[in-house]
Amino acid sequence: MAEAAIANGSGIGAILAADERDFLVRNSGEQVKINSIKATTVALYFSASWCPPCRRFTPKLIEAYEELTSQDKSFEVIFVSRDKDEEAFNAYFAKMPWLAVPFSDSEGLKGLLRRFKVQGIPNLTFLSAATGEIYTKEGVHFVNEYGIGAYPFTSERINELKEQENVAKLKQTIHSLLATSTRDYLVLNKGEKVPISELEGKYVGLCFTVKGYGPVDEFIAVLTKIYEKLREGAEKFEVVAVSLDNDELSFNDSFDKMPWLALPHGDKMCEKLVRYFELRALPTLVLIGPDGKTVNNNVADIIEEHGVEAWESFPFSAEKVEFLAEKAKAKAALHTLESLLVCGDLDFVSGKDGAKVPVSELVGKTVLLYFSAKWCGPYWDCLPTLVREYNKIKEKTSNFEIVFVSRDKDQSSYDDFFSSMPWLALPLEDERNALLTKTFRIRGLPSLVVIGTTGQTLTKDAKSQLLVHGADAFPFTEERIQELDKKHDETAKRWPEKLKHELHDRHELVLIRSDTYICDGCDELGSSWSYKCVKCDVDLHPKCVLGEAKIGR
């Protein structure tokens, strides 16, 4: 069935073929016709040689692949490269025993990234060769955890394994988390061994660390102060470092500065905990309760938001965190535009001609801070939409401005990116870029923060508001957005709940509420509502499905 589907240009055949390409390649240079693939399960491996986690995972995938193919299992892997040049691609691909999309087909590679919404690597997505149905995008986790035991990587097998994981988590103890069959201790930076049994009955923070990563270094500095305060107060609290460093020298260098415990360098539990807690970002601090059960998968957000004062909310219960949030809210209410944008002698922003525009000229206006960078890429950036809606707002009022807060890495990229913007900016090397990024806890790019006429923060998510309401969202007050959301939701009630459309005619599309997404029809960002095919993970703008006139905007 799978072979027939591929031969007929459906299933994986339709996904992998391009307009003028009906083949994949081996590392020998041999071309392999897509319709000759006989596998029933196909894995798309999004990876790159410059990515350390990819380099660690690739040998494990090779081992699983060779073991499965030696058993004549119906399985194939397709390498989808994220390398920056063909030389790096060739050197990396030379170690792989499977097929690849040719590096020269840059549009085909980009198309697969968009189609499967790949935001981080390594990513291993398992598909049905016959239908193209996505079994799982968590292939890295399942190969790491189960190896060939996860074969055939179907939805049924994945669900069975997930159920087993859920049962294991219900029986979780501090020993099951940290001990192995040959080790029942942790270590201090002086080399002493501490029995894991000494953590019983305590709150334990599992702190995932890596040397030289700025946000982790800053977080550890704050956590150290909190740790010392809690220990002074005789709180039953301990921290265990879970190092992601590749070499022991880096581990020792960073661990020397920590006053708490750690898993030994290179211990297999480090990678297991990464998978077990589905680590997505750094810094991460998992809080384990006195009974050995997980209390919170990441209290790092609380600590980053409130700094050393976060110790007052220990053990980070909802009530205590809410109290802390109220204190922070009262402090934020005292903000002014000048307190945010003026730092010592830096009391200006840059105009298009290089002129220095005093921050005082922006006081009393609604100011949008646009955090972005050229390397952010076109698929997740909202610059074209932002320019269009900015011009519309400026036609109506002069009491609005945007300030570009750059996260670019060099002046050339900054200049090139800023040249496409009609608004103001902070200079690239300006220390306020980092200060504002930290103040507003910017995690992803692009991010849009709106400062109201009194200097108070109106929203940290103006991106979704602009995508849904455009220039009508101005002045971005809570009352205005609620009014527009209500109208938008009333309009959406008139849209079909289910339909089929030529942009994706394989399955029925269902109207759902959605966070920010990339439309698979027009490749532009969308938000609020989407026509979605869950089986194929396809999202379409209502306007792409229904047309501008019918969506009632």
C-alpha positions, 0 to 999 in steps of 0.5 A: 500500500505504501509503495503504491501511494508513493509511486502514485505521488501521494503520501510521502511522495507528494511531501518530498517531491519538488516541481523539478525533482523526483529524487533524494540523494545518498552520501555517495551522490547517488540519486534515488527515485522517491517512488522507489522508497519501500518503507511504511514508516518514514522519519524526517530528520531536521538537523545540522552539523553546527548544532551540539544536541544534533551531533549528540543525537545523530549517532543514536539515530544511526545505531537505531536505523542500522539495527532496524534495517538489519532486521528488515523493518520497513523504515527509512530516514530522510535528512533535511539539512539546516546546515549553512553551506554545502561543505558542512552538509556534505561533511555531516551527511557523509556519516549518515547511512540514509537518504537526504533532500539535496542541499541544492534544493533550498526551496524544498528544504524551506518548504518542509520546515514550514510544512512541519513547523520546525522551530528547533533542532534536532527534530525527528518527525515520523510519518506514514509513507502511505498517507503522510499522516504525522505519527509524532514530532517527538521522535528524538525523545522516543529514540533517546528513551526507547531506541528501537523499542518505539518501532514502528513509531505509529500513533498507537505505539507512541500512545502506549509508550506515553501511557507507560511514562505517565504511570512511571511519573505517578510512582515517582520518588527522589530516588527514581529521579536521581539514582541509578543501579550503580550510584545512590549519591550526588556530589559537591564541588569539592568532590564529597559524595552526598547520599540521595537519601539526605534529600528525602523530605526536602524540596529539591530544585533540579537546575539544568545548567550549561557553561557560557550561556548568558541567561543561565549564568544570570539565573544561577547568580540570582538562584544562589542568593535565593538558595542562601536566604532559604538556607539561612531561614532553615527551609528544607530546600536543596538544589541539584545541578543537572549539567548539559556540558559536553566536557568535564572541564566546562562542568567543573568550571561552572560547578565550582561557583555553585554552593549546591549538589550535582549529578556527576558529569556525564551521568546517564541520568542527565540526558534522561531528566532532559527527556523526562521533563521535556526540557524546552528552554534554559534556564529551567528549575524543576521543583520536586516536593518533599514526597518526591513528586513534581510540584512545578515543571519550571519555577525559573520564570517566577525567579526571573520575573521577581529576582531575589525577591522570589524567595518570599514566595517559597515553595512557590505556591499559587497564593504566594506567587500571586502576592508577589505578582501584586507587589510587582504590579504595584512597582510597575505602575510607577514606571514612566517611559523615561524610566524605561528608555533613559539610562544615564546619558542615553536619553535618545533614540535614533531616527532614520537619518541617524539623528538623535531623537530625545526620549522626552519627545515620545512622552505622552505617546503610545510607544510600541517596542519592537524586539526583533533581529534579521536572523529571526527569519521571514516565517516568524517575523511580522515586519511586513504586517507591522509596517502596513499597520504602522502607516495606517495608525500614523495616518490617523494620529501622531501620538504613536511611535515604534522603537526597534530594540535589536537583538542582531549580532553585527552592525551590518545585519542591524543596518540592513534590517533597520533600513526596511523600517519607517520608525525609530530604534535604539543603537545596536551596541546600546546597553538599553537593548539588553536591559529592556529584553531583561525587563520584559522577559523577552523569550522569543522573537519577534515580540511587541510590547506596548507602553501607554501614554502614562508609561505603563505597560499595556501589553506584552503580546501586541503581535497577536493583537495586530495580526487579528485586528490590525490598526484598529487595535490602537491604542491597545488598551484592555478596553479596546482589545476586549471590544474588538475581540467580542466583535471578532468572536461574534463574526466567527460564529457565522463562519462554517465550523467544518469544511473542505477546501482546495488548499488542503483537500485531503481531510476536513478542516475544523475552525478552532481558536489558535495561538500564533501560527504560520498559514500553510496557504499564504505563509503569513502569520496568523492568530486567534482563529484557524482552519486546522487539519489535526491529522496533517498539522495544517493551519489556514487563515480564515481569510485564505479559506473564506476570502476577505469579504466573507470573514467580515473584517 
